């Protein structure tokens, strides 16, 4: 029988890093992302299709697990919390020397919004482990 693996903070951080890597490799404002590569027009088309298909499969798998953990009400609540967190972080992220309107707010929002999505994905992947650690209750929801 295999040894039970415990869910630790390092497990949560690993899920967070993987979610951030997936989200920011799909789109980020720096110009080095799957979106920018697909819209640039250069590069082999079969490789682009393969990369797009791989990212769609990863998003589908992660979001199905998150939906299985949260259901509609939980996903709605998590999205609302992440949006509110984003609205709180944008003014905090603007320093005194940055203009509080225009391009700096848009740039900051382009980093905060994907981070919010990655947080929802991370907690969707980790929710059943967190509930098991806190309450001792096993969640046996099947993702259909």
PyMOL commands that set and color helices and strands:
alter all, ss='L'
color gray80, all
select helices_A, chain A and resi 9-26+34-40+45-93+103-135
alter helices_A, ss='H'
color red, helices_A
deselect
rebuild
show_as cartoon
